[in-house]
Amino acid sequence: MRALRDLATRGTTIGTRLQGLEQAVAAGRGVLDDALLDDTVATVDRATARLRLSAHHTVVAIAGATGSGKSSTYNALTGLELSSTGVRRPTTSWATACVWGSEGAEEVLDWLGIPPRHQTMRDSMLDTRQGDEALAGVVLMDLPDHDSTEVSHHLEVNRLVDLADLLVWVVDPQKYADAALHDRYLAPYKTHAGIMLVVLNHIDTIAPEKRQAMVDDVKRLLANDGLGSVKVIPISAREGIGVDELRQEIASRVEQKRSTTLRVEADVAAAAGRLEQAGGIVPASEITPQRTEALVDRVAEAAGVPTVAGAVERSVRSRATRAVAWPPVALLGALGRRDPDELAQFRAGSRPQAVAVQRAAVDNAVRELADETAAPLAGPWASAVHDAATGRLQETDDALDRGLASVDLRADRVPGWVGLVRVLQWLLFLAAIGSGAWWALLAVQGTLDDAPEVSGLAVPMLGLAAGLVLGVLLWLVVRPMAGRSARERGDDADHAMREVVAGVLSHQVVEPTNRVLASYASFRSGIGSALQ
């Protein structure tokens, strides 16, 4: 069907507009009311079906209430007594159709659902009148009364009003202000002014000096319905007043060959307008990286990420500082105080773990994001955005707990170079002790003068001095490095935990919300195409 539509709409914007409606419907599924979307699909299907039919025929519907003279008008236009007239209408729920130009009309009549027994081919009649050639290509329908007490009549009128290329509403001086007509058929079709005519029948019953005032009043009511541009033609089907003008107006519309296109354009505009009213006109957006980062910061705070990262830094600094300290200082420090383990409350087994997530704070942060994002949107889309963001808060909290618990903070391990420094410190310290013991032994034995020398200095003394001085110097040099390494380890822990937070929020909150916003963007794009 799309291929047929593309062929029928080549060189026009109608195909693009219909595709826009389809796009808007697809994007709105699950968000907007299904009945509204189904009605829009029906509009697309109806328009597509009409466009693939004969472009040489224009479907004109004569519609009106009981007693308005609708059938008399129909008979006057056809020049035949094809429809019964009078206050009481036939009980049939079928419309009748008169066709000027039978070639190619069969498909149109079949699409309209007009049975053969209610069809008249005007060009096959022997009494073809002068002027009928102006109506070539017209399929003129007389619809059942729209105010009939028969439900089937209402259904038939509604069905054919949706299919006609040109609507001619016949009203009479007594009931032209009828609320049923205006509320049910005129006001809802304010987008269809270009394919509509209003005929004020029985004008012969009104005094000539009052006729224009009545026509003006009809126009006023139409303007109130949003149909101020609709032409009003006063006629008397019985007396023949204005019938020629009506026939010429219909012929003019047919000659322009625009009624079918205008009908489809009006249907598309009306359907797009209903979708836009339901879905809103706010431009599409998405959750920006900056807003996502702000959410990650809030949730990370609620998860205690800064607290844990700080504890990791202090723990690593304490361990590394003791490890690189000059051994006598390290031993005295170990004997003098007990270093508390700040991460003990976060441990699970032998691995340091992140704190349990403060769920209320996380939920509040996500809800605030949802409220802020949904606020500008119309009701259905706002609800969809809010549900996408907050619909899985329990899973979000659980995923944060699991993800943060899986992070290896490495708070119980010092950098590799610290171990090398510790070994070197102890080697220097042991060298100093050994050299000192050697020197003491030589002194006790009184053989200091026999000690080996280097540049005039005894080797035991040099060993003792070198071990002590180098150990202290090494301690002073690497102690700041331990602080830097601790800060890096704390930063690594902070980054690792924030990556977990960002991943969970992206999967559980941001991506689902942005998918809804992307659907809304597609919806708005489709509406824009349909209304171009």
C-alpha positions as CSV (number, residue, x, y, z in Angstrom):
1,M,0.0,0.0,0.0
2,R,2.9,2.4,0.7
3,A,4.2,1.8,-2.8
4,L,0.7,2.7,-4.2
5,R,0.6,5.8,-2.0
6,D,4.1,6.9,-3.1
7,L,3.0,6.5,-6.7
8,A,-0.2,8.4,-6.2
9,T,1.4,11.3,-4.3
10,R,4.5,11.7,-6.5
11,G,5.4,15.3,-6.9
12,T,3.2,16.4,-3.9
13,T,3.8,16.7,-0.2
14,I,0.8,14.5,0.7
15,G,2.9,11.3,0.8
16,T,5.4,12.9,3.2
17,R,2.6,14.2,5.4
18,L,1.0,10.7,5.6
19,Q,4.4,9.2,6.4
20,G,4.7,11.8,9.2
21,L,1.3,10.7,10.6
22,E,2.5,7.1,10.6
23,Q,5.7,8.1,12.3
24,A,3.9,10.0,15.0
25,V,1.5,7.0,15.6
26,A,4.4,4.6,15.9
27,A,6.2,6.9,18.3
28,G,3.1,7.4,20.4
29,R,2.2,3.7,20.9
30,G,2.2,2.9,24.5
31,V,2.0,6.6,25.5
32,L,-1.1,8.1,23.8
33,D,-4.6,6.7,23.8
34,D,-4.9,3.7,21.5
35,A,-8.3,4.8,20.2
36,L,-6.8,8.1,19.1
37,L,-3.9,6.3,17.4
38,D,-6.1,3.8,15.7
39,D,-8.3,6.6,14.4
40,T,-5.2,8.2,13.0
41,V,-4.2,5.0,11.3
42,A,-7.7,4.7,9.8
43,T,-7.2,8.3,8.5
44,V,-4.0,7.3,6.8
45,D,-5.5,4.1,5.4
46,R,-8.5,6.0,4.1
47,A,-6.4,8.7,2.5
48,T,-4.2,6.1,0.9
49,A,-7.1,4.2,-0.4
50,R,-8.7,7.4,-1.9
51,L,-5.4,8.5,-3.5
52,R,-5.0,5.2,-5.4
53,L,-8.5,5.5,-6.9
54,S,-9.6,7.5,-9.9
55,A,-8.3,11.0,-9.8
56,H,-10.9,12.0,-12.5
57,H,-13.8,11.6,-10.1
58,T,-14.8,13.9,-7.3
59,V,-17.1,12.6,-4.6
60,V,-19.7,15.2,-3.5
61,A,-21.9,14.4,-0.6
62,I,-25.3,16.1,-0.1
63,A,-26.0,16.0,3.6
64,G,-28.7,17.5,5.9
65,A,-31.4,17.0,8.4
66,T,-34.9,15.7,7.9
67,G,-37.1,18.4,6.1
68,S,-34.1,20.5,5.1
69,G,-34.8,19.8,1.4
70,K,-31.6,17.8,1.0
71,S,-33.1,15.2,-1.4
72,S,-34.9,18.0,-3.3
73,T,-31.5,19.7,-3.7
74,Y,-30.0,16.4,-4.9
75,N,-32.8,15.9,-7.4
76,A,-32.5,19.5,-8.6
77,L,-28.8,19.0,-9.3
78,T,-29.3,15.6,-11.1
79,G,-32.4,16.7,-13.0
80,L,-34.0,13.4,-11.9
81,E,-36.3,12.2,-9.2
82,L,-33.7,9.9,-7.7
83,S,-34.5,10.5,-4.0
84,S,-37.8,10.4,-2.3
85,T,-38.8,13.7,-0.7
86,G,-41.0,14.7,2.1
87,V,-40.9,14.7,5.9
88,R,-40.8,11.0,6.2
89,R,-37.7,9.4,4.7
90,P,-37.2,5.9,3.4
91,T,-36.2,3.4,6.0
92,T,-33.1,2.3,4.0
93,S,-29.8,3.2,5.5
94,W,-28.0,3.3,2.1
95,A,-27.0,6.4,0.3
96,T,-27.8,6.9,-3.4
97,A,-25.3,8.1,-6.0
98,C,-25.5,9.7,-9.3
99,V,-22.4,9.6,-11.5
100,W,-21.4,11.9,-14.4
101,G,-18.8,9.8,-16.3
102,S,-19.1,6.1,-15.6
103,E,-15.6,5.2,-16.9
104,G,-13.4,4.5,-13.9
105,A,-16.2,5.2,-11.4
106,E,-16.8,1.5,-10.5
107,E,-13.8,1.4,-8.1
108,V,-14.8,4.6,-6.5
109,L,-18.4,3.5,-5.9
110,D,-17.2,0.1,-4.6
111,W,-14.9,2.0,-2.2
112,L,-17.8,4.2,-1.1
113,G,-19.9,1.1,-0.5
114,I,-22.8,2.2,-2.7
115,P,-24.6,-0.9,-3.9
116,P,-25.5,-1.1,-7.6
117,R,-29.2,-0.7,-7.1
118,H,-28.5,2.8,-5.6
119,Q,-26.3,3.9,-8.4
120,T,-27.3,6.0,-11.4
121,M,-25.0,6.7,-14.3
122,R,-26.0,10.1,-15.6
123,D,-24.2,9.9,-18.9
124,S,-26.2,6.8,-19.8
125,M,-29.5,8.6,-19.5
126,L,-31.2,9.8,-22.7
127,D,-32.3,13.1,-21.2
128,T,-28.7,14.3,-20.5
129,R,-29.2,18.1,-20.2
130,Q,-27.1,21.0,-21.4
131,G,-24.5,21.9,-18.8
132,D,-24.1,18.3,-17.5
133,E,-20.6,18.3,-19.1
134,A,-19.5,20.7,-16.5
135,L,-20.2,18.0,-13.9
136,A,-18.2,15.4,-15.7
137,G,-16.4,13.3,-13.1
138,V,-18.8,14.0,-10.3
139,V,-20.1,11.3,-8.0
140,L,-23.0,13.0,-6.3
141,M,-24.3,11.2,-3.2
142,D,-27.5,11.8,-1.3
143,L,-26.9,10.8,2.3
144,P,-29.5,9.6,4.9
145,D,-30.7,12.3,7.2
146,H,-28.1,13.0,9.9
147,D,-30.9,13.5,12.5
148,S,-32.7,10.3,11.7
149,T,-33.9,8.1,14.6
150,E,-32.4,5.1,12.8
151,V,-28.9,4.3,14.2
152,S,-27.9,2.8,10.9
153,H,-28.6,6.1,9.2
154,H,-26.2,7.9,11.6
155,L,-23.5,5.3,11.0
156,E,-23.9,5.6,7.2
157,V,-23.8,9.4,7.4
158,N,-20.7,9.4,9.6
159,R,-19.0,6.9,7.3
160,L,-19.6,8.7,4.0
161,V,-18.9,12.2,5.5
162,D,-15.4,10.8,6.2
163,L,-15.0,9.7,2.5
164,A,-16.5,12.6,0.5
165,D,-14.1,14.9,-1.4
166,L,-16.7,17.8,-1.1
167,L,-19.3,18.2,1.6
168,V,-22.5,20.1,0.8
169,W,-24.6,20.7,4.0
170,V,-28.2,21.6,3.3
171,V,-29.9,23.6,6.1
172,D,-33.3,25.3,6.2
173,P,-34.5,28.6,7.8
174,Q,-36.0,26.8,10.8
175,K,-33.1,24.5,11.8
176,Y,-29.9,26.1,10.5
177,A,-28.8,26.7,14.1
178,D,-29.5,23.2,15.2
179,A,-26.9,22.3,17.8
180,A,-26.7,18.7,16.7
181,L,-25.5,19.7,13.3
182,H,-23.0,22.3,14.5
183,D,-21.6,20.2,17.4
184,R,-21.5,16.9,15.6
185,Y,-20.6,17.7,12.0
186,L,-19.5,21.4,11.5
187,A,-17.3,22.4,14.5
188,P,-15.4,19.2,14.5
189,Y,-14.6,19.7,10.8
190,K,-13.2,23.2,11.1
191,T,-10.0,22.0,9.4
192,H,-12.1,21.0,6.4
193,A,-13.5,24.5,5.4
194,G,-11.8,24.1,2.0
195,I,-14.0,21.1,1.1
196,M,-17.3,22.4,2.4
197,L,-20.3,24.3,1.2
198,V,-23.4,25.3,3.1
199,V,-26.7,25.5,1.2
200,L,-29.6,27.5,2.8
201,N,-32.6,25.9,1.2
202,H,-36.3,27.0,1.2
203,I,-35.1,30.6,0.8
204,D,-38.3,31.2,-1.1
205,T,-40.2,31.0,2.2
206,I,-38.3,34.1,3.4
207,A,-39.2,37.6,2.4
208,P,-36.7,38.9,-0.1
209,E,-35.6,41.8,2.1
210,K,-34.8,39.4,5.0
211,R,-32.9,36.8,3.0
212,Q,-29.4,38.4,3.2
213,A,-29.8,38.9,7.0
214,M,-30.5,35.2,7.3
215,V,-27.5,34.3,5.1
216,D,-25.3,36.5,7.3
217,D,-26.6,34.8,10.4
218,V,-25.7,31.4,9.0
219,K,-22.2,32.8,8.2
220,R,-22.0,34.1,11.8
221,L,-22.7,30.6,13.2
222,L,-20.2,29.0,10.8
223,A,-17.6,31.5,11.9
224,N,-18.3,30.5,15.5
225,D,-17.6,26.9,14.4
226,G,-14.2,28.0,12.9
227,L,-15.7,27.8,9.4
228,G,-15.8,31.5,8.5
229,S,-14.4,30.9,5.0
230,V,-17.1,28.4,4.0
231,K,-19.4,29.7,1.2
232,V,-23.1,29.9,1.9
233,I,-25.4,29.7,-1.1
234,P,-29.1,30.5,-0.6
235,I,-31.4,28.3,-2.9
236,S,-34.9,27.0,-3.3
237,A,-34.7,23.5,-4.8
238,R,-38.5,23.6,-5.3
239,E,-38.5,27.0,-7.2
240,G,-35.0,26.6,-8.8
241,I,-33.6,29.6,-7.1
242,G,-29.8,29.4,-6.7
243,V,-29.6,25.9,-8.1
244,D,-27.6,27.0,-11.1
245,E,-25.1,28.9,-8.8
246,L,-24.8,25.7,-6.6
247,R,-24.2,23.6,-9.7
248,Q,-21.6,26.1,-11.0
249,E,-19.8,26.1,-7.7
250,I,-19.6,22.3,-7.6
251,A,-18.5,22.3,-11.3
252,S,-15.8,24.9,-10.5
253,R,-14.5,22.8,-7.6
254,V,-14.4,19.7,-9.9
255,E,-12.7,21.6,-12.7
256,Q,-9.9,22.6,-10.3
257,K,-9.3,18.9,-9.5
258,R,-8.3,19.9,-6.0
259,S,-11.1,18.5,-3.9
260,T,-9.6,15.1,-3.4
261,T,-6.2,16.6,-2.5
262,L,-7.8,19.1,-0.2
263,R,-9.8,16.4,1.5
264,V,-6.8,14.3,2.2
265,E,-4.8,17.4,3.3
266,A,-7.7,18.4,5.6
267,D,-7.9,14.9,7.1
268,V,-4.2,14.8,7.7
269,A,-4.2,18.3,9.3
270,A,-7.2,17.3,11.5
271,A,-5.6,14.0,12.6
272,A,-2.2,15.7,13.2
273,G,-4.0,18.4,15.2
274,R,-5.7,15.8,17.4
275,L,-2.4,14.1,18.0
276,E,-0.6,17.3,18.8
277,Q,-3.4,18.3,21.2
278,A,-3.0,15.0,23.0
279,G,0.8,14.9,22.8
280,G,1.9,18.5,23.2
281,I,3.9,21.0,21.3
282,V,7.0,21.3,23.5
283,P,10.2,20.8,21.5
284,A,11.9,17.5,22.1
285,S,15.0,17.3,24.4
286,E,17.1,14.7,26.2
287,I,18.9,14.3,29.5
288,T,22.2,16.1,28.9
289,P,25.6,14.8,29.9
290,Q,25.8,17.7,32.4
291,R,22.5,16.7,34.0
292,T,23.6,13.1,34.1
293,E,26.8,14.0,35.8
294,A,25.0,16.0,38.4
295,L,22.8,13.0,39.1
296,V,25.8,10.8,39.4
297,D,27.3,13.2,41.9
298,R,24.2,13.2,44.0
299,V,23.9,9.5,44.0
300,A,27.6,9.0,44.7
301,E,27.2,11.3,47.7
302,A,24.2,9.2,48.9
303,A,26.3,6.0,48.4
304,G,29.1,7.4,50.5
305,V,31.6,7.4,47.7
306,P,33.5,10.4,48.9
307,T,33.6,9.0,52.5
308,V,35.0,5.6,51.3
309,A,37.5,7.2,48.9
310,G,38.7,9.4,51.8
311,A,39.0,6.4,54.0
312,V,40.9,4.5,51.3
313,E,43.4,7.4,51.0
314,R,44.0,7.6,54.7
315,S,44.3,3.8,55.1
316,V,46.9,3.6,52.2
317,R,48.7,6.6,53.5
318,S,49.0,5.1,57.0
319,R,50.2,1.8,55.7
320,A,52.6,3.2,53.2
321,T,54.0,5.8,55.6
322,R,54.7,3.1,58.2
323,A,56.2,0.8,55.6
324,V,58.7,3.4,54.3
325,A,59.6,4.9,57.7
326,W,63.0,4.4,59.2
327,P,62.7,1.1,61.1
328,P,63.3,2.5,64.6
329,V,60.6,5.1,64.1
330,A,58.2,2.6,62.6
331,L,58.8,0.3,65.6
332,L,58.3,3.0,68.1
333,G,55.1,4.2,66.3
334,A,53.7,0.6,66.3
335,L,54.4,0.3,70.0
336,G,53.1,3.7,70.9
337,R,49.6,3.6,69.3
338,R,47.1,1.3,67.6
339,D,46.1,2.5,64.1
340,P,42.3,2.1,63.7
341,D,41.0,0.6,60.5
342,E,38.6,3.2,59.1
343,L,37.3,0.7,56.5
344,A,36.4,-2.0,59.0
345,Q,32.7,-1.0,58.8
346,F,32.8,-1.5,55.0
347,R,34.4,-4.9,55.0
348,A,32.7,-8.1,53.7
349,G,34.9,-11.0,54.3
350,S,38.5,-10.0,53.5
351,R,37.7,-7.3,50.8
352,P,36.8,-3.7,51.7
353,Q,33.4,-2.8,50.5
354,A,31.5,0.4,49.8
355,V,28.9,1.6,52.3
356,A,25.2,0.6,51.8
357,V,23.3,3.0,49.6
358,Q,21.1,5.6,51.3
359,R,18.1,4.6,49.3
360,A,15.8,7.5,50.2
361,A,18.4,10.0,49.0
362,V,19.0,8.1,45.8
363,D,15.2,7.8,45.1
364,N,14.8,11.6,45.8
365,A,17.6,12.4,43.3
366,V,16.1,10.2,40.6
367,R,12.6,11.6,41.2
368,E,13.8,15.2,41.0
369,L,15.4,14.4,37.7
370,A,12.2,12.8,36.5
371,D,10.1,15.8,37.6
372,E,12.5,18.3,36.0
373,T,12.6,16.4,32.7
374,A,8.9,15.7,32.5
375,A,7.7,19.1,33.7
376,P,7.5,20.8,30.2
377,L,5.8,17.9,28.5
378,A,2.1,17.2,28.0
379,G,0.4,14.7,30.4
380,P,0.9,11.4,28.6
381,W,4.5,12.0,27.7
382,A,5.2,13.5,31.1
383,S,3.9,10.3,32.7
384,A,5.9,8.2,30.3
385,V,9.1,10.0,31.1
386,H,8.4,9.9,34.9
387,D,7.6,6.1,34.7
388,A,10.8,5.5,32.7
389,A,13.0,7.3,35.2
390,T,11.4,6.1,38.4
391,G,9.8,2.8,37.4
392,R,12.7,0.7,38.6
393,L,13.9,2.4,41.8
394,Q,14.1,-0.8,43.8
395,E,16.2,-2.4,41.0
396,T,18.4,0.7,40.9
397,D,19.1,0.6,44.6
398,D,19.8,-3.1,44.5
399,A,22.1,-2.7,41.5
400,L,24.0,0.1,43.2
401,D,24.5,-2.0,46.3
402,R,25.7,-5.0,44.3
403,G,27.9,-2.9,42.0
404,L,29.6,-0.9,44.8
405,A,30.1,-4.0,46.8
406,S,32.0,-5.6,43.9
407,V,34.5,-2.7,43.7
408,D,38.0,-3.7,44.8
409,L,39.1,-0.6,46.7
410,R,42.7,-2.0,47.2
411,A,42.8,-0.2,50.5
412,D,44.6,-3.1,52.2
413,R,47.4,-3.2,49.7
414,V,50.2,-0.6,49.4
415,P,51.9,0.3,46.1
416,G,54.6,-2.1,44.9
417,W,57.4,0.4,45.3
418,V,56.6,0.7,49.0
419,G,57.6,-2.9,49.5
420,L,60.9,-2.3,47.8
421,V,61.6,0.7,50.0
422,R,60.7,-1.3,53.1
423,V,63.2,-4.0,52.2
424,L,65.8,-1.4,51.4
425,Q,65.2,0.4,54.8
426,W,65.6,-2.9,56.7
427,L,68.7,-3.8,54.7
428,L,70.2,-0.4,55.6
429,F,69.1,-0.7,59.2
430,L,70.6,-4.2,59.5
431,A,73.7,-3.0,57.8
432,A,74.0,-0.2,60.4
433,I,73.4,-2.6,63.3
434,G,75.9,-5.1,61.9
435,S,78.5,-2.4,61.4
436,G,77.8,-1.1,64.9
437,A,78.2,-4.5,66.4
438,W,81.4,-5.1,64.5
439,W,82.8,-1.8,65.7
440,A,81.8,-2.6,69.3
441,L,83.4,-6.0,69.1
442,L,86.6,-4.5,67.8
443,A,86.5,-2.0,70.6
444,V,86.0,-4.6,73.2
445,Q,88.9,-6.6,71.8
446,G,91.1,-3.5,71.5
447,T,91.7,-4.1,67.9
448,L,90.1,-1.0,66.4
449,D,93.4,-0.1,64.7
450,D,93.3,-3.3,62.8
451,A,89.9,-2.6,61.3
452,P,89.9,-2.2,57.5
453,E,89.8,1.3,56.3
454,V,88.5,3.3,53.3
455,S,90.1,6.7,52.8
456,G,91.4,6.6,56.3
457,L,88.0,5.7,57.8
458,A,87.3,2.4,59.5
459,V,84.8,0.3,57.5
460,P,82.6,-0.6,60.6
461,M,82.2,3.1,61.3
462,L,81.4,3.9,57.7
463,G,78.9,1.1,57.6
464,L,77.2,2.3,60.8
465,A,77.1,5.9,59.6
466,A,76.0,5.0,56.1
467,G,73.2,2.7,57.3
468,L,71.8,5.3,59.7
469,V,72.2,8.4,57.4
470,L,70.9,6.7,54.2
471,G,68.0,5.2,56.1
472,V,66.9,8.5,57.5
473,L,67.4,10.3,54.1
474,L,65.4,7.6,52.3
475,W,62.6,8.0,54.8
476,L,62.5,11.8,54.3
477,V,62.6,11.4,50.5
478,V,59.9,8.8,50.0
479,R,57.5,9.9,52.7
480,P,55.9,12.6,50.4
481,M,55.7,9.9,47.7
482,A,53.6,7.8,50.1
483,G,51.1,10.6,50.4
484,R,50.8,11.1,46.7
485,S,50.3,7.4,46.1
486,A,47.6,7.4,48.8
487,R,45.8,10.2,47.1
488,E,46.0,8.4,43.7
489,R,44.7,5.2,45.3
490,G,41.8,7.3,46.9
491,D,41.1,8.9,43.5
492,D,41.2,5.4,41.8
493,A,38.6,4.2,44.3
494,D,36.5,7.2,43.8
495,H,36.6,6.8,40.0
496,A,35.9,3.1,40.2
497,M,32.8,3.6,42.4
498,R,31.6,6.5,40.4
499,E,31.9,4.4,37.2
500,V,29.6,1.8,38.9
501,V,27.2,4.5,39.9
502,A,27.2,6.1,36.4
503,G,26.7,2.6,34.8
504,V,23.8,1.7,37.0
505,L,22.1,5.1,36.5
506,S,22.7,5.0,32.8
507,H,21.1,1.5,32.5
508,Q,18.3,2.0,34.9
509,V,17.4,5.6,34.6
510,V,19.0,7.7,31.9
511,E,18.8,5.3,29.0
512,P,15.1,4.4,29.5
513,T,14.2,8.0,30.0
514,N,16.1,9.1,26.9
515,R,14.4,6.3,24.9
516,V,11.0,7.9,25.8
517,L,12.4,11.3,25.0
518,A,13.6,10.0,21.6
519,S,10.1,8.6,20.9
520,Y,8.7,12.0,21.8
521,A,11.2,13.6,19.4
522,S,10.1,11.2,16.7
523,F,6.5,12.0,17.5
524,R,7.1,15.7,17.2
525,S,9.1,15.2,14.0
526,G,6.2,13.2,12.5
527,I,3.7,15.9,13.5
528,G,5.9,18.5,11.9
529,S,6.0,16.5,8.7
530,A,2.2,16.0,8.8
531,L,1.5,19.7,9.3
532,Q,4.1,21.0,6.8
